[in-house]
Amino acid sequence: MRRTLIAVVLGLLVLAGGCRATVPETAQVFDWALPAAWPLPEVPAANPMETAKIELGRALFYEERLSGPATVACATCHIQALAFTDGRARAVNATGTLHHRNTQGLGNVAYARTLTWAQPELTTLEQHLERLFAGTAPDEMGVAGQQATILARLRQDGVYPQRFARAFPHDPDPMGWEQIYKALAAFVRTLITADAPYDRYQAGDATALSPAALRGAQRFFGPELGCAQCHGGFNFTGSTRVQGESVGAVPFHNIGLYNLDGTGVYPEGQHGLAEASGNPADMGRFRAPSLRNVALTAPYMHDGRVATLEEVIRLYEAGGRQLTEGPYAGDGRQNPYKSSLITGFALTDQERADLIAFLEALTDETFVTDPRFSDPVE
């Protein structure tokens, strides 16, 4: 059974003797194609899901002319085959500079309680996109100061003015940056990933998970490892928001990646939530990302300094990471700001392999090959 979001535009027909509701002239229907047990995501009332808008957003997502130098698109750092990540430790901005964060995947981002690794104030995709395109540090798309030039490029393309007009038929000037943010946000919200082997097993296919993955699932959800405390729920993250739910408290965690000079400090530019809050106790706290498609999204952590899933698991086994040399030397296991959830545990080689098998069973091959999410020009 699928859940469907139906947005109906009702009209009123004024007749002699009174008014009555009529059958709507048009009905916008967006099928989220969700598993039966999944709730609907929250969608801003000011930006409803509409087909023409989603199609425009898809085109813009792959549009290099949307960047300052006209050489990169959103899809440059969010590659479908990699679950909309880029395979780099840290992304490269449009101007060639190195971004200070690892690129996060976009699967099920419609359910995100906050956006980015450690900016709690960004709670909608529209807010995030506005901040991203206006930014200079980092200058992700190189747009700052080039907004008028970029709009002129799109207007010169005979197709885009028509697309914007169809997507925003009630706007006096339908081709502007607010419309760009809304169209991109609408498209990105359609990136639903819900057809991994784990999902098929949950739906009743007893053969969908291997014996190793089943054993790994028992470990993952069991109390000894506690993985689901930060990566729980249908989206495998504690940072999930569904329709009708307020943003509420947002979890961020310090998992003991660094401990410079034994004082708990993380590297410059990597202070996490403390950069937004100004609270020293928030040092090194970052959002726990969803683990869906995690086998495709290496390298890991906010700065991409953990290369493989096995390394990630061993880090948690140790209760943090100890770096014995180099500029970031320190024992993260002893970080005074580390979450109380990160206590360490012991696994055999077989148990570790089983856990990896389970994480690999969160890979949704349909999602990373779905033509609805691909470049419409190809």
C-alpha positions as CSV (number, residue, x, y, z in Angstrom):
1,M,0.0,0.0,0.0
2,R,1.4,3.4,-0.9
3,R,0.9,6.7,0.8
4,T,-0.2,9.5,-1.4
5,L,-0.1,13.2,-0.8
6,I,-2.9,14.9,-2.6
7,A,-3.0,18.7,-2.9
8,V,-6.3,19.8,-4.4
9,V,-7.1,23.3,-5.5
10,L,-10.7,24.0,-4.9
11,G,-12.7,26.7,-6.7
12,L,-15.9,28.4,-5.8
13,L,-18.6,29.0,-8.4
14,V,-20.9,32.0,-7.7
15,L,-24.4,31.4,-8.9
16,A,-27.6,33.3,-8.6
17,G,-29.0,32.6,-5.2
18,G,-25.6,31.6,-3.6
19,C,-22.3,29.9,-3.8
20,R,-21.4,26.2,-4.0
21,A,-18.1,24.2,-4.1
22,T,-17.4,22.8,-7.5
23,V,-15.2,20.0,-8.8
24,P,-11.7,21.5,-8.9
25,E,-10.5,22.6,-12.3
26,T,-7.1,21.0,-11.7
27,A,-5.8,18.6,-9.1
28,Q,-2.1,18.2,-8.3
29,V,-1.3,14.8,-7.1
30,F,2.2,13.7,-5.9
31,D,2.7,10.1,-5.1
32,W,5.5,9.7,-2.5
33,A,5.6,5.9,-3.2
34,L,6.4,5.2,0.4
35,P,6.2,1.8,2.2
36,A,2.9,1.4,4.1
37,A,4.4,1.9,7.5
38,W,6.2,5.1,6.6
39,P,4.8,8.6,7.6
40,L,4.7,11.4,5.2
41,P,7.5,14.0,5.3
42,E,6.9,17.6,6.3
43,V,6.5,19.9,3.3
44,P,6.3,23.7,3.7
45,A,2.9,25.1,2.9
46,A,4.5,27.8,0.8
47,N,6.1,25.3,-1.5
48,P,3.7,22.4,-2.2
49,M,4.8,19.4,-4.3
50,E,3.8,20.1,-7.9
51,T,4.8,18.3,-11.1
52,A,6.0,21.2,-13.2
53,K,8.0,22.6,-10.2
54,I,9.6,19.2,-9.6
55,E,10.6,18.9,-13.2
56,L,12.1,22.4,-13.2
57,G,14.0,21.5,-10.1
58,R,15.4,18.4,-11.7
59,A,16.7,20.4,-14.6
60,L,18.2,23.0,-12.4
61,F,19.9,20.3,-10.2
62,Y,21.9,19.2,-13.2
63,E,22.4,22.7,-14.6
64,E,26.0,23.9,-14.7
65,R,25.0,27.4,-15.7
66,L,23.5,27.8,-12.2
67,S,27.0,28.2,-10.8
68,G,29.1,31.4,-11.0
69,P,31.7,29.9,-13.4
70,A,29.1,27.9,-15.2
71,T,31.2,24.7,-14.8
72,V,29.5,22.8,-11.9
73,A,26.0,21.9,-10.9
74,C,24.4,20.5,-7.7
75,A,24.9,17.1,-9.2
76,T,28.7,17.6,-9.4
77,C,28.9,17.0,-5.6
78,H,25.7,14.9,-5.4
79,I,26.2,12.0,-7.8
80,Q,23.2,9.6,-8.1
81,A,25.4,6.4,-8.5
82,L,27.0,7.3,-5.1
83,A,23.7,7.9,-3.4
84,F,24.1,11.6,-4.2
85,T,27.5,12.0,-2.5
86,D,30.8,12.6,-4.4
87,G,33.3,10.0,-3.2
88,R,35.6,12.7,-1.9
89,A,36.8,13.3,1.7
90,R,35.8,16.9,1.3
91,A,33.9,18.5,-1.6
92,V,35.5,20.9,-4.0
93,N,33.8,24.3,-4.4
94,A,32.9,25.9,-7.7
95,T,35.9,28.2,-7.4
96,G,38.3,25.3,-6.9
97,T,38.7,25.7,-3.1
98,L,38.3,22.8,-0.7
99,H,35.0,22.7,1.2
100,H,35.4,22.1,4.9
101,R,32.9,19.3,5.1
102,N,32.3,15.9,3.6
103,T,29.3,15.8,1.2
104,Q,26.2,14.2,2.7
105,G,23.8,12.0,0.7
106,L,20.4,13.3,-0.3
107,G,18.3,10.1,0.1
108,N,15.2,10.8,2.2
109,V,16.4,14.4,2.8
110,A,12.7,15.3,2.8
111,Y,12.7,13.8,6.3
112,A,15.7,15.8,7.6
113,R,15.1,17.6,10.9
114,T,18.0,19.9,10.1
115,L,20.3,20.3,7.1
116,T,24.1,20.1,7.0
117,W,26.4,18.6,9.6
118,A,26.2,21.3,12.4
119,Q,23.9,24.2,11.6
120,P,20.8,23.7,13.7
121,E,19.1,26.8,12.4
122,L,18.7,25.4,8.9
123,T,15.5,23.3,9.2
124,T,14.1,23.4,5.6
125,L,15.7,22.8,2.2
126,E,14.6,26.3,1.1
127,Q,16.6,27.9,3.9
128,H,19.6,25.7,3.2
129,L,19.6,26.5,-0.5
130,E,19.3,30.2,0.1
131,R,22.3,30.1,2.4
132,L,24.3,27.8,0.1
133,F,23.8,30.0,-3.0
134,A,24.6,33.2,-1.1
135,G,27.7,31.8,0.7
136,T,31.2,32.9,0.2
137,A,32.9,30.8,2.9
138,P,32.5,28.2,1.5
139,D,31.6,29.4,-2.0
140,E,30.0,26.1,-3.0
141,M,28.4,27.3,-6.2
142,G,30.3,30.5,-6.7
143,V,27.1,32.5,-7.0
144,A,27.6,35.4,-4.6
145,G,27.8,38.6,-6.7
146,Q,26.8,36.7,-9.8
147,Q,23.0,36.3,-9.3
148,A,22.0,38.7,-12.0
149,T,24.4,37.2,-14.5
150,I,23.2,33.7,-13.8
151,L,19.5,34.6,-14.2
152,A,20.4,36.3,-17.5
153,R,22.0,33.0,-18.7
154,L,18.9,31.1,-17.9
155,R,16.6,33.7,-19.5
156,Q,18.6,33.4,-22.7
157,D,17.7,29.7,-22.9
158,G,14.4,29.6,-24.6
159,V,13.2,26.6,-22.6
160,Y,13.8,27.9,-19.0
161,P,11.4,30.9,-19.2
162,Q,8.6,28.5,-20.2
163,R,9.5,26.0,-17.5
164,F,9.5,28.7,-14.8
165,A,6.2,30.1,-16.0
166,R,4.6,26.6,-15.8
167,A,6.1,25.9,-12.4
168,F,5.0,29.2,-10.9
169,P,2.0,30.4,-12.9
170,H,0.7,32.7,-10.2
171,D,3.9,34.6,-9.6
172,P,4.1,38.0,-11.3
173,D,7.8,37.4,-12.0
174,P,8.2,33.6,-12.0
175,M,11.9,33.5,-12.9
176,G,13.9,34.5,-9.8
177,W,16.1,33.1,-7.1
178,E,13.2,32.4,-4.7
179,Q,11.7,30.2,-7.4
180,I,15.0,28.5,-8.0
181,Y,15.2,27.6,-4.3
182,K,11.6,26.3,-4.3
183,A,12.1,24.2,-7.5
184,L,15.3,22.6,-6.3
185,A,13.8,21.9,-2.9
186,A,10.8,20.2,-4.4
187,F,12.9,18.0,-6.6
188,V,15.3,17.0,-3.9
189,R,12.3,16.0,-1.7
190,T,11.4,13.4,-4.2
191,L,14.7,11.5,-3.7
192,I,13.1,8.8,-1.6
193,T,15.1,5.6,-0.9
194,A,13.1,2.8,0.5
195,D,13.9,-0.4,-1.6
196,A,17.0,-1.8,0.0
197,P,17.2,-5.5,0.8
198,Y,16.4,-4.5,4.4
199,D,13.2,-2.8,3.3
200,R,12.2,-5.9,1.3
201,Y,12.8,-8.0,4.3
202,Q,10.7,-5.7,6.4
203,A,7.9,-6.0,3.8
204,G,7.8,-9.8,4.2
205,D,10.5,-11.1,1.8
206,A,12.3,-13.6,4.1
207,T,15.0,-14.2,1.5
208,A,16.0,-10.5,1.1
209,L,18.7,-10.6,3.8
210,S,21.6,-13.0,3.9
211,P,22.3,-15.0,7.1
212,A,25.3,-12.7,7.7
213,A,23.1,-9.6,7.3
214,L,20.5,-11.0,9.7
215,R,23.1,-11.7,12.3
216,G,24.5,-8.2,11.7
217,A,21.0,-6.7,12.2
218,Q,20.7,-8.4,15.6
219,R,24.0,-6.8,16.6
220,F,23.0,-3.4,15.1
221,F,19.7,-3.2,17.0
222,G,20.9,-4.9,20.1
223,P,21.7,-3.1,23.4
224,E,25.3,-4.1,23.5
225,L,26.4,-2.0,20.5
226,G,23.6,0.6,20.7
227,C,24.0,1.7,17.1
228,A,20.2,2.4,16.8
229,Q,20.4,5.0,19.6
230,C,21.9,7.5,17.1
231,H,20.9,5.7,13.8
232,G,17.4,4.4,14.6
233,G,14.0,4.6,13.0
234,F,13.0,4.0,9.4
235,N,15.6,6.4,8.2
236,F,18.5,5.2,10.4
237,T,19.1,8.6,12.0
238,G,17.9,10.4,15.1
239,S,17.5,13.6,13.0
240,T,14.1,12.7,11.4
241,R,11.0,14.9,11.1
242,V,7.7,13.8,9.7
243,Q,4.5,15.5,8.7
244,G,2.8,17.5,11.5
245,E,5.8,17.3,13.8
246,S,7.7,20.4,15.0
247,V,11.5,20.5,14.6
248,G,12.0,20.1,18.4
249,A,15.3,19.0,19.9
250,V,17.9,18.0,17.4
251,P,20.6,15.5,18.4
252,F,24.3,16.2,17.7
253,H,27.1,14.0,18.9
254,N,30.8,14.0,19.7
255,I,32.1,10.5,19.0
256,G,35.7,11.1,20.0
257,L,37.3,11.7,16.6
258,Y,39.8,14.2,18.0
259,N,41.3,15.4,21.2
260,L,44.0,17.9,20.4
261,D,46.5,18.5,23.2
262,G,44.2,16.5,25.5
263,T,41.8,19.4,25.9
264,G,39.0,18.1,23.8
265,V,39.5,20.5,21.0
266,Y,38.8,19.5,17.4
267,P,40.9,20.9,14.4
268,E,40.3,24.5,13.4
269,G,37.1,24.8,11.3
270,Q,35.9,21.5,12.6
271,H,34.4,22.5,15.9
272,G,30.9,21.4,14.9
273,L,27.9,22.6,16.9
274,A,30.2,24.8,19.0
275,E,30.7,27.1,16.0
276,A,26.9,27.9,16.0
277,S,26.2,27.8,19.7
278,G,29.4,29.3,21.1
279,N,29.2,26.7,23.9
280,P,32.5,25.0,24.5
281,A,30.6,21.8,25.6
282,D,29.3,21.5,22.0
283,M,32.9,21.0,20.7
284,G,33.0,18.3,18.1
285,R,29.3,17.6,18.1
286,F,27.9,16.8,14.6
287,R,24.6,15.4,13.3
288,A,24.4,11.6,12.9
289,P,23.6,11.1,9.1
290,S,21.3,8.5,7.8
291,L,22.9,5.1,7.2
292,R,20.8,4.4,4.2
293,N,23.1,3.5,1.2
294,V,26.1,3.9,3.6
295,A,28.1,1.4,1.7
296,L,28.1,3.8,-1.3
297,T,29.0,7.0,0.6
298,A,32.6,6.5,1.6
299,P,34.7,8.2,3.0
300,Y,33.0,8.9,6.3
301,M,32.6,11.4,9.1
302,H,32.2,15.2,8.8
303,D,35.7,15.6,7.4
304,G,35.9,12.4,5.4
305,R,38.9,11.1,7.3
306,V,37.6,7.6,7.9
307,A,38.0,5.5,4.7
308,T,36.0,2.3,5.1
309,L,33.0,0.9,7.0
310,E,35.4,-1.5,8.8
311,E,37.4,1.5,10.0
312,V,34.2,3.2,11.2
313,I,33.2,0.1,13.2
314,R,36.6,-0.3,14.7
315,L,36.5,3.4,15.8
316,Y,33.3,2.7,17.7
317,E,34.7,-0.5,19.1
318,A,37.5,1.5,20.6
319,G,35.2,4.1,22.0
320,G,36.8,6.9,19.9
321,R,39.9,7.4,17.7
322,Q,43.5,7.6,18.9
323,L,45.8,9.4,16.6
324,T,49.4,8.9,17.6
325,E,51.2,11.2,15.2
326,G,50.7,14.2,12.9
327,P,49.1,17.6,13.5
328,Y,45.9,16.1,14.9
329,A,47.6,13.7,17.4
330,G,45.5,13.0,20.4
331,D,43.4,10.3,22.1
332,G,39.8,10.9,21.1
333,R,38.7,8.1,23.5
334,Q,39.5,10.5,26.3
335,N,37.8,13.6,24.9
336,P,36.0,15.3,27.8
337,Y,33.2,16.3,25.5
338,K,32.6,12.9,24.0
339,S,29.0,11.5,24.1
340,S,28.2,9.2,27.0
341,L,26.8,6.8,24.3
342,I,30.3,6.1,22.9
343,T,31.7,3.6,25.4
344,G,33.3,0.9,23.2
345,F,32.5,-2.8,22.8
346,A,34.1,-6.0,21.6
347,L,33.5,-7.8,18.3
348,T,35.0,-10.9,16.7
349,D,36.1,-10.8,13.1
350,Q,32.9,-12.7,12.1
351,E,30.7,-10.3,14.1
352,R,32.3,-7.3,12.5
353,A,31.8,-8.9,9.0
354,D,28.2,-9.6,9.8
355,L,27.6,-6.0,10.8
356,I,29.1,-4.8,7.6
357,A,26.9,-7.2,5.7
358,F,23.9,-5.6,7.4
359,L,25.0,-2.1,6.5
360,E,25.5,-3.2,2.9
361,A,21.9,-4.4,2.9
362,L,20.8,-0.8,3.3
363,T,21.9,-0.2,-0.3
364,D,19.0,0.7,-2.5
365,E,20.0,-0.2,-6.1
366,T,16.7,1.1,-7.5
367,F,17.4,4.5,-5.9
368,V,20.8,5.0,-7.5
369,T,19.6,4.0,-10.9
370,D,16.1,5.5,-10.9
371,P,15.7,7.5,-14.2
372,R,13.4,9.9,-12.4
373,F,16.4,11.3,-10.5
374,S,18.9,11.3,-13.4
375,D,20.0,14.1,-15.7
376,P,17.0,14.9,-17.9
377,V,19.3,15.9,-20.8
378,E,21.1,12.5,-21.0
